[in-house]
């Protein structure tokens, strides 16, 4: 059928994969291969030491220059604190949507500003009988032979127009053009799952809400356009040798990839 998602061969990575994990494919096919197929961990990278000794001196130097970053511990600490803040802000927004008390003494001025922007984006939908808001609800579905689990931040159903739905993903931290492609794919996966549950829906409004930048990116797609976009991103399964060089500096596996580069 025209507009359906298409991909050669069978897709089966594990018993179940989250939408967030699958959307790593949009960052870099090779990164996805290392992380989710080979399941390489940070600890297992230490096993490369014997291999390192067999490399030519220039390759050893290149490897060490990547592995021994002076700011590695600082970067890991920043990432951890950013993730914790993101979880906290998402919890505040979820409780606000569900009408619960959101007072929290741990919120700083940046958290409050992020929360204020979320409230501004939601003001036309809350306490409005025309809309049904579904926050952080599990969606489980199949994408080809792969079982997918997902939990969209927010789905907004229009009671008077069941042919259209909005799906929102709240983001904290800096807006990153490299990682943005992953966020788009994640929203497309959500849309695909929702489409399977409610096949009558023909229009998807996908929103990435960047709370700290006070910006919202909107992608409005028909059902066929949504499937075509997702098919294109899933084409990375056809070539796990392909790389996204723009992501290399952020990638935890760059120490593997860059060894063989000239």
C-alpha positions in Angstrom: 0.0 0.0 0.0 1.3 3.4 -0.9 2.8 5.3 2.0 3.3 2.2 4.2 6.7 1.8 5.9 9.0 -0.3 3.8 12.4 -1.9 4.6 14.1 -4.8 2.8 14.7 -7.9 4.9 13.6 -8.6 8.5 14.2 -6.3 11.4 14.9 -8.0 14.8 17.4 -6.5 17.2 16.2 -7.8 20.5 13.1 -9.1 22.2 12.0 -5.6 22.8 13.5 -2.2 22.1 12.5 1.3 23.2 11.7 4.1 20.8 14.7 6.0 22.3 17.0 3.1 21.6 15.8 2.6 18.0 16.1 6.3 17.3 19.9 6.1 18.0 20.0 4.8 14.4 19.4 8.4 13.3 22.6 9.6 15.0 24.9 7.1 13.2 24.3 3.6 11.8 27.7 2.5 13.1 27.0 3.9 16.6 23.7 1.9 16.6 25.5 -1.2 15.5 28.1 -1.0 18.3 25.6 -0.1 21.0 22.6 -2.2 20.3 23.7 -5.1 18.1 27.2 -5.8 19.5 26.2 -4.3 22.9 29.6 -2.9 23.6 29.9 -1.3 27.0 32.4 1.3 28.3 33.9 -1.4 30.4 34.4 -3.8 27.5 36.4 -1.1 25.6 39.2 -1.8 28.0 39.7 -5.2 26.3 41.1 -3.3 23.3 44.5 -2.8 25.1 46.0 -6.0 23.6 44.9 -4.8 20.2 46.4 -1.4 20.7 49.8 -2.9 21.3 49.7 -4.5 17.8 48.9 -1.2 16.0 51.5 0.9 14.2 52.8 3.8 16.4 50.9 6.4 14.5 47.6 4.5 15.0 48.4 4.0 18.7 48.9 7.8 19.1 45.6 8.5 17.4 43.8 6.0 19.7 45.3 7.4 22.9 44.5 11.0 21.8 40.8 10.0 21.6 40.7 7.9 24.8 42.6 10.1 27.1 40.5 13.3 27.0 41.4 15.7 29.8 37.8 16.6 30.4 36.3 13.1 30.4 35.3 13.0 34.1 34.0 16.6 33.9 31.9 15.7 30.8 30.5 12.6 32.5 29.5 14.6 35.5 27.8 17.3 33.4 25.9 14.6 31.5 24.7 12.9 34.7 23.5 16.2 36.3 21.8 17.1 33.0 20.0 13.8 32.9 18.9 14.1 36.5 17.6 17.7 35.8 15.7 16.4 32.7 14.0 13.7 34.7 13.0 16.2 37.4 11.6 18.7 34.9 9.7 16.0 33.1 8.2 14.8 36.4 7.0 18.4 37.2 5.4 18.7 33.7 3.7 15.3 34.0 2.2 16.1 37.4 1.1 19.6 36.1 -0.7 18.0 33.2 -2.4 15.5 35.5 -3.6 18.2 37.8 -1.3 17.3 40.7 0.6 19.7 43.0 4.0 20.6 41.5 5.6 22.6 44.3 9.2 21.5 44.6 11.8 23.4 46.7 14.6 21.9 44.6 13.6 23.8 41.5 16.0 26.6 40.6 15.3 29.6 38.4 16.3 27.7 35.2 13.9 24.9 36.1 11.1 27.4 36.7 11.7 29.1 33.4 11.6 25.8 31.6 8.4 24.9 33.4 6.9 28.2 32.6 7.5 27.7 28.9 5.9 24.3 29.1 2.8 25.8 30.7 2.6 28.4 28.0 2.7 25.7 25.3 -0.1 23.8 27.1 -2.4 26.6 28.1 -4.8 26.1 25.1 -5.2 22.4 25.8 -5.5 22.1 29.6 -9.1 22.2 31.0 -10.4 22.3 27.5 -13.1 19.7 26.7 -12.1 19.7 23.1 -8.8 17.9 23.9 -7.8 14.7 25.6 -4.3 14.8 27.1 -2.4 11.5 27.5 0.8 11.9 29.5 3.6 9.4 29.8 1.4 6.4 28.8 3.1 3.2 27.6 2.6 2.3 23.9 3.7 -1.2 22.8 3.6 -2.2 19.1 5.5 -4.0 16.3 7.7 -2.3 13.8 8.2 -5.0 11.2 9.2 -8.0 13.4 10.7 -5.8 16.1 8.7 -5.2 19.3 8.8 -1.6 20.3 8.0 -0.1 23.7 7.6 3.7 24.0 6.3 6.3 26.4 5.6 9.6 24.6 5.8 12.7 26.9 2.4 13.9 25.7 -0.3 12.9 23.2 -3.0 15.4 22.5 -6.2 14.0 20.9 -8.7 16.4 19.4 -12.1 15.1 20.5 -13.9 16.8 17.5 -11.3 15.8 14.9 -10.2 12.2 15.4 -8.3 12.3 12.1 -5.5 14.4 13.6 -3.3 14.0 16.7 -0.4 16.0 18.3 2.6 14.3 19.9 5.0 16.3 22.1 8.5 15.6 23.3 9.9 17.9 26.0 13.6 18.5 25.9 16.0 20.2 28.4 19.5 21.4 27.8 21.0 22.9 24.7 19.4 22.5 21.3 21.8 20.3 19.3 21.3 20.1 15.5 23.2 16.8 15.4 21.1 15.1 18.0 17.8 16.7 16.7 17.6 14.1 14.0 17.3 11.4 16.7 14.5 13.4 18.4 12.6 13.6 15.1 12.9 9.9 14.6 11.7 9.2 18.1 8.6 11.2 17.4 8.1 9.4 14.1 8.3 6.1 16.0 5.7 7.3 18.5 3.5 8.3 15.5 3.9 5.0 13.9 2.8 3.2 17.1 -0.2 5.5 17.5 -1.1 4.9 13.9 -1.3 1.2 14.5 -3.6 1.6 17.4 -5.7 4.2 15.7 -5.5 3.6 11.9 -8.2 6.2 11.2 -5.7 9.0 12.1 -4.5 10.7 8.9 -2.5 13.7 10.2 0.3 13.9 12.8 1.6 17.1 14.4 5.0 16.3 15.9 6.5 18.8 18.3 9.9 18.9 19.9 9.6 21.4 22.8 13.0 22.9 23.8 12.2 24.2 27.2 15.4 26.0 27.9 15.6 27.7 24.5 11.8 28.4 24.7 11.5 27.1 21.2 9.2 24.5 19.7 9.9 22.7 16.4 6.8 21.5 14.6 6.6 18.9 11.9 3.2 18.4 10.4 2.8 15.3 8.3 0.2 13.2 6.6 0.1 9.5 7.5 1.9 8.6 4.2 4.5 11.3 4.8 5.1 10.1 8.3 5.7 6.5 7.0 8.0 7.8 4.3 10.1 9.8 6.7 10.4 6.8 9.1 11.3 4.5 6.2 14.1 6.8 5.1 15.6 6.9 8.6 15.3 3.1 9.0 17.3 2.6 5.8 20.4 2.8 8.1 19.8 -0.9 8.7 20.9 -1.5 5.1 24.4 -0.3 5.9 26.0 -0.4 9.3 29.3 0.8 7.8 27.8 4.3 7.2 29.0 7.0 9.6 27.8 10.4 10.7 31.1 12.3 11.1 29.2 15.2 12.8 28.5 12.9 15.7 32.0 11.5 16.2 33.1 13.9 18.9 30.1 13.0 21.0 30.2 9.3 20.4 31.3 6.9 23.1 32.7 4.6 20.5 34.8 7.1 18.6 37.9 5.3 20.1 37.0 2.3 17.9 36.0 4.1 14.7 38.9 6.6 14.6 41.6 3.9 15.0 41.2 2.9 11.4 40.8 6.4 10.0 43.6 7.9 8.0 
